[in-house]
Amino acid sequence: MIAFRRFIIRIVEVLLVIFVVLLTLISAFSGWAYGHLMGGAGVGFVMFLIWGFLGFLSAAVLAAFYFLLTEIAENTKRS
């Protein structure tokens, strides 16, 4: 049972990394499209960088929250 639980946790961790990458890319390209429509190629590139950073930041906060909860669960089972 413990091996199965660890297997599920590893799968979720891999999916979480994929989520971080996808959210960053989706945010960056959304920012590029928005900036390109509002002010041209130069503004599009700047918005690509800004929105990409914000997308990564929001995904990283969600991932950190998940890892915090799994660490609390591990520490609770040990004690």
C-alpha positions in Angstrom: 0.0 0.0 0.0 2.9 2.4 0.8 4.5 1.7 -2.6 1.2 2.5 -4.4 0.8 5.7 -2.4 4.3 6.8 -3.3 3.7 5.9 -7.0 0.6 8.1 -7.0 2.4 11.0 -5.3 5.2 10.8 -8.0 2.7 10.9 -10.8 1.1 14.0 -9.3 4.4 15.6 -8.9 5.3 15.0 -12.6 1.8 16.4 -13.6 2.5 19.4 -11.4 5.7 20.2 -13.2 3.9 19.9 -16.5 1.2 22.2 -15.2 3.9 24.8 -14.2 5.4 24.7 -17.7 2.1 24.8 -19.5 0.7 27.7 -17.4 3.9 29.7 -18.0 3.8 29.1 -21.7 0.1 29.9 -22.0 0.4 33.0 -20.0 3.4 34.2 -22.0 1.8 33.7 -25.3 -1.4 35.3 -24.1 0.6 38.3 -23.0 2.3 38.4 -26.4 -1.0 38.3 -28.3 -2.5 41.0 -26.0 0.6 43.2 -26.3 0.8 42.7 -30.1 -2.8 43.8 -30.5 -2.4 46.8 -28.3 0.9 48.2 -29.5 2.8 46.1 -32.0 5.7 43.8 -31.9 7.8 45.6 -29.3 5.0 45.8 -26.8 4.2 42.2 -27.6 7.6 41.0 -26.6 7.6 43.0 -23.4 4.1 41.6 -22.5 5.4 38.1 -23.4 8.1 38.5 -20.7 5.8 40.1 -18.1 2.9 37.7 -18.5 5.3 34.7 -18.7 6.8 35.8 -15.4 3.4 36.2 -13.8 2.2 32.9 -15.1 5.3 31.2 -13.7 4.9 33.0 -10.4 1.2 31.9 -10.0 2.0 28.3 -11.0 5.0 28.2 -8.6 2.8 29.4 -5.7 0.3 26.7 -6.4 3.0 24.0 -6.7 4.6 25.2 -3.5 1.2 24.9 -1.7 0.8 21.4 -2.9 4.4 20.4 -1.8 3.8 22.0 1.5 0.6 19.9 2.1 2.4 16.7 1.1 5.3 17.5 3.4 2.9 18.1 6.3 1.2 14.8 5.5 4.5 13.0 5.6 5.6 14.6 8.9 2.2 13.8 10.4 2.5 10.1 9.5 6.0 9.9 11.0 5.1 11.3 14.4 
